[in-house]
Amino acid sequence: MKRKIIKIDEDLCIGCGACADACQEGAIQMIDGKAKLVREDYCDGLGNCLPVCPTDAISFEEREAPEFVNPTDNTHSDEKRDSAAQDKSGDKPNSAASGGKLPCGCPGTKSRTITRGAQNAEPAAETQNIQSIQSVQSMLNQWPVQIKLVPVNAPYFDSANLLVAADCTAYAYADFHRKFIRKHITLIGCPKLDEGDYAEKLTQIISRNNIKSVTVVRMEVPCCGGIENAVKRALAASGKLIPWQVVTISTDGEIIE
């Protein structure tokens, strides 16, 4: 099948290993001091490895490649994965027996329970009725909010401070409306679940409108790097010099960057 996949320029690669560490699916490994795409079927095409490469040795290309196989999906047999993973050189994929690094799957799929203490105690019976809970005013300034649904030339983009957020962030960070949505035009998405790439749509929005600033809010999980990378590429493609920042939220709801 033809799909988007990463390409590594070995002439630019300095062997730092940052991309291999960023690739939680285990598609990239260091061989003879160079980064190699050893599992094409484990490359999800989101580009978590792109932002960490100090020499821009990694890029996207669209070509024939095996279908993406989630390493944590047990519905795929080992035989099917091994068959799909043969690269052009004919080398066999790494295995535990050969001392290779086993893919650990995306940390974004790891389940955890967050214990917050007394503030999350069960409310008194008389306050459990949702109608009786005091409402907090929403600070959302527009609709729709999904990146793929928003009109490129919507009037609210004029002189807007743009917020591009991974959709999980609003659930993880309790004060999301006041801290981030307030006085911003909000766009949300999930690079792990949505098909396609956001960069083209974001480039159109930034190029065609007077955007004053861009704030990216992402989760700490590596798959969220796709939304940060899309914004970076959109800003570069627009040719505009716009102030921008990235804020990272931990899975327990704290700002860590």
C-alpha positions as CSV (number, residue, x, y, z in Angstrom):
1,M,0.0,0.0,0.0
2,K,1.1,3.6,-0.6
3,R,1.3,5.7,2.6
4,K,3.4,8.3,4.3
5,I,6.5,7.1,6.0
6,I,9.8,8.6,7.3
7,K,13.0,8.8,5.3
8,I,16.4,9.0,6.9
9,D,19.3,10.8,5.1
10,E,22.4,8.9,6.4
11,D,24.7,11.6,5.1
12,L,23.1,14.0,7.5
13,C,22.7,11.5,10.4
14,I,25.3,12.1,13.2
15,G,24.4,9.0,15.1
16,C,23.0,10.8,18.2
17,G,20.2,8.2,18.7
18,A,17.6,10.8,19.6
19,C,15.2,9.6,16.9
20,A,15.5,6.0,18.0
21,D,14.6,7.1,21.6
22,A,11.7,9.1,20.3
23,C,10.2,6.3,18.2
24,Q,8.2,4.4,20.8
25,E,7.0,1.9,18.2
26,G,10.6,0.6,17.7
27,A,10.7,1.4,14.0
28,I,14.2,3.1,14.2
29,Q,17.4,1.6,15.6
30,M,21.0,2.6,15.6
31,I,23.1,0.3,13.3
32,D,26.9,1.0,12.7
33,G,26.5,4.5,14.2
34,K,23.6,5.5,11.9
35,A,19.8,5.6,12.4
36,K,18.0,3.0,10.3
37,L,14.3,2.4,9.7
38,V,14.3,-1.3,10.5
39,R,10.6,-1.8,10.8
40,E,8.6,0.0,8.1
41,D,5.4,-1.6,9.4
42,Y,6.0,0.0,12.8
43,C,6.4,3.5,11.4
44,D,3.0,5.2,11.9
45,G,4.0,8.2,9.8
46,L,3.3,10.7,12.6
47,G,6.9,11.9,12.7
48,N,7.6,11.9,16.4
49,C,11.3,11.5,15.4
50,L,11.4,14.6,13.2
51,P,11.5,17.4,16.0
52,V,14.3,15.7,17.9
53,C,16.7,15.3,15.0
54,P,19.4,18.0,15.4
55,T,20.5,17.9,11.7
56,D,17.1,17.6,9.9
57,A,18.2,14.2,8.6
58,I,14.6,12.8,8.8
59,S,11.8,13.8,6.4
60,F,8.5,12.3,5.1
61,E,8.0,10.6,1.9
62,E,4.9,8.9,0.4
63,R,5.7,5.5,-1.1
64,E,4.8,1.8,-1.1
65,A,5.2,0.4,2.4
66,P,3.8,-2.3,4.6
67,E,0.6,-1.5,6.4
68,F,1.2,0.1,9.8
69,V,1.0,-2.6,12.6
70,N,0.6,-1.4,16.1
71,P,3.2,-3.3,18.2
72,T,0.7,-3.6,21.1
73,D,-2.1,-5.0,18.9
74,N,-2.2,-8.8,19.6
75,T,-4.5,-9.4,16.7
76,H,-1.4,-9.5,14.4
77,S,0.5,-12.7,14.5
78,D,4.3,-12.7,14.8
79,E,4.6,-14.4,11.4
80,K,2.6,-11.6,9.8
81,R,4.6,-8.9,11.4
82,D,7.9,-10.5,10.5
83,S,6.8,-11.0,7.0
84,A,5.8,-7.4,6.6
85,A,9.0,-6.1,8.2
86,Q,11.5,-7.3,5.6
87,D,13.3,-4.2,4.4
88,K,14.7,-3.7,0.9
89,S,18.1,-5.1,1.9
90,G,16.4,-8.4,2.8
91,D,17.6,-8.3,6.4
92,K,15.4,-9.9,9.0
93,P,13.9,-7.6,11.6
94,N,15.5,-7.4,15.1
95,S,14.4,-9.9,17.7
96,A,15.1,-10.7,21.3
97,A,17.3,-13.6,20.2
98,S,19.5,-11.3,18.1
99,G,19.9,-8.8,20.9
100,G,17.8,-6.2,19.2
101,K,15.5,-3.7,20.9
102,L,12.0,-5.0,21.2
103,P,9.2,-2.4,20.4
104,C,7.4,-1.4,23.5
105,G,4.4,0.2,22.0
106,C,3.2,3.8,22.3
107,P,3.2,5.0,26.0
108,G,0.1,7.0,25.1
109,T,-1.9,3.7,25.3
110,K,-0.6,2.7,28.7
111,S,-3.4,2.7,31.4
112,R,-2.9,4.4,34.7
113,T,-5.0,5.6,37.6
114,I,-4.4,9.1,38.9
115,T,-5.0,9.6,42.6
116,R,-5.5,13.2,43.5
117,G,-6.5,13.0,47.2
118,A,-9.1,14.9,49.2
119,Q,-10.2,17.3,46.5
120,N,-11.7,14.4,44.5
121,A,-13.6,13.0,47.5
122,E,-17.2,11.9,46.9
123,P,-19.5,15.0,47.3
124,A,-22.2,15.1,49.8
125,A,-25.5,13.5,48.7
126,E,-27.3,16.8,48.4
127,T,-24.7,18.1,45.9
128,Q,-24.5,15.0,43.7
129,N,-27.3,16.2,41.5
130,I,-25.5,17.7,38.5
131,Q,-28.1,20.5,38.2
132,S,-27.1,21.7,41.6
133,I,-23.4,22.1,40.8
134,Q,-22.4,25.7,40.2
135,S,-21.5,26.2,36.5
136,V,-18.3,27.7,35.3
137,Q,-18.5,29.9,32.2
138,S,-16.9,28.5,29.1
139,M,-14.2,30.6,27.4
140,L,-14.4,29.0,24.0
141,N,-14.6,31.7,21.4
142,Q,-15.6,29.8,18.3
143,W,-17.0,26.6,16.7
144,P,-16.1,24.2,15.2
145,V,-12.9,23.4,17.1
146,Q,-11.7,20.3,15.2
147,I,-8.8,21.2,12.9
148,K,-10.3,19.2,10.0
149,L,-13.7,20.9,10.3
150,V,-12.8,24.5,10.8
151,P,-13.2,26.8,7.7
152,V,-9.8,28.1,6.5
153,N,-11.1,31.7,6.0
154,A,-13.3,32.0,9.1
155,P,-13.6,35.6,10.1
156,Y,-12.5,34.9,13.7
157,F,-9.0,34.1,12.4
158,D,-8.4,37.8,11.8
159,S,-5.8,39.1,14.3
160,A,-6.3,35.8,16.3
161,N,-4.1,34.3,18.9
162,L,-4.2,30.7,17.8
163,L,-4.3,27.7,20.2
164,V,-3.6,24.4,18.6
165,A,-4.2,21.7,21.2
166,A,-4.2,17.9,21.4
167,D,-7.7,17.0,22.5
168,C,-6.6,15.1,25.6
169,T,-5.0,18.2,27.1
170,A,-8.4,19.8,28.1
171,Y,-9.3,16.7,30.1
172,A,-5.9,16.4,31.8
173,Y,-5.4,20.0,32.7
174,A,-8.1,21.3,35.0
175,D,-7.8,25.0,34.4
176,F,-7.6,24.6,30.6
177,H,-10.2,27.2,29.7
178,R,-8.8,30.0,31.8
179,K,-5.1,29.2,31.1
180,F,-5.3,28.4,27.4
181,I,-8.6,28.9,25.7
182,R,-9.2,32.4,27.1
183,K,-8.6,35.1,24.4
184,H,-7.6,32.4,21.9
185,I,-9.1,30.8,18.8
186,T,-9.0,27.1,19.6
187,L,-8.2,24.2,17.2
188,I,-7.9,20.6,18.5
189,G,-7.0,17.2,17.1
190,C,-5.3,13.9,17.8
191,P,-2.5,13.0,15.4
192,K,-2.6,9.4,16.6
193,L,-6.2,8.8,15.8
194,D,-7.0,11.2,12.9
195,E,-6.2,10.2,9.4
196,G,-3.9,12.5,7.3
197,D,-1.6,15.3,8.2
198,Y,-2.6,18.6,9.9
199,A,0.2,20.6,8.4
200,E,-1.4,21.5,5.1
201,K,-4.6,22.8,6.7
202,L,-2.7,24.7,9.3
203,T,-0.5,26.2,6.6
204,Q,-3.6,27.5,4.8
205,I,-5.0,29.0,8.0
206,I,-1.7,30.8,8.9
207,S,-1.0,31.9,5.3
208,R,-4.4,33.3,4.6
209,N,-5.1,35.1,7.9
210,N,-3.5,37.6,10.2
211,I,-2.5,35.3,13.0
212,K,-0.8,37.1,15.8
213,S,0.6,34.2,17.8
214,V,0.4,30.4,18.0
215,T,0.4,28.3,21.2
216,V,0.7,24.5,20.9
217,V,-0.5,22.5,23.9
218,R,0.3,18.8,23.8
219,M,0.5,15.8,26.1
220,E,3.8,14.4,27.2
221,V,3.3,11.1,25.4
222,P,5.5,10.8,22.3
223,C,2.6,10.3,19.8
224,C,1.5,13.9,20.6
225,G,4.7,15.1,18.9
226,G,2.8,14.8,15.7
227,I,0.7,17.9,16.4
228,E,3.7,19.9,17.4
229,N,5.6,18.8,14.3
230,A,2.6,19.8,12.1
231,V,2.5,23.3,13.5
232,K,6.3,23.7,13.1
233,R,6.0,22.7,9.4
234,A,3.0,24.9,8.9
235,L,4.8,28.0,10.3
236,A,7.8,27.3,8.1
237,A,5.7,26.7,5.0
238,S,3.7,29.9,5.6
239,G,6.9,32.0,5.4
240,K,5.6,34.2,8.2
241,L,7.5,35.1,11.4
242,I,4.9,34.6,14.1
243,P,5.6,34.2,17.8
244,W,4.9,30.6,18.9
245,Q,5.4,28.4,22.0
246,V,4.8,24.8,23.0
247,V,3.4,23.8,26.4
248,T,3.5,20.2,27.5
249,I,1.0,18.6,29.9
250,S,1.8,15.5,31.9
251,T,-0.6,12.6,32.1
252,D,-1.4,13.6,35.7
253,G,-2.4,17.1,34.7
254,E,0.6,19.3,35.4
255,I,2.5,21.7,33.1
256,I,6.0,20.3,32.6
257,E,7.2,22.6,29.8
